[in-house]
Amino acid sequence: MALKLVVDKGIGFAAKFYQRAVSAKLQQTGLRYEDILNEDEKEVKEALDLADPDVITGRTRRLKRAIDLSFKRKNMMDYAPEMNQETFKEEIYDDVKKIITRDQEYAQLNAHNK
C-alpha cells in the first residue's frame, strides 16, 4: 500500500514534468498536443473523419505553420508573443477514447466466435 503511494507520487511528478517539457516545445511551434497524434492509427483516423471541418482546417493550418517555422528556424513567440495557445485543448481526443471503447466492447462481444 505504501509502495503504491510512493510510486503514484513519483509517476505524478514525472508526468507533470514531462507535460511541462512537451508544452514548452509545442508552444514554440504553435501546435497542440492533439496535432501530433499519429493519423495512421485507426482510431485517430476515424475521429478525424468524424470531426468538424473547422477542427480539421485548424489542425492543418497549425501543422503547416509549424513546418514553416521549423524550416525558417524561428519560434512562434517571435511572431505572436502574446498569443494565448491552448496547448492541451481536446477537440478530437474524446472521440478517440469513445472509438477505442467501442472497439474493445465489440471485441468482447465477439470473443465467443474465436
Buried (B, 14 or more C-beta within 10 A) or exposed (E): EEEEEEEEEEEEEEEEEEEEEBBEEBBBBBBBBBBEBEEEEEBBBBBBEEBEEEBBEBBEEBBEBBEEBEEEEEEBEEEEEEEEBEBEEEBBBEBBEBBBEEEEEEEEEEEEEE
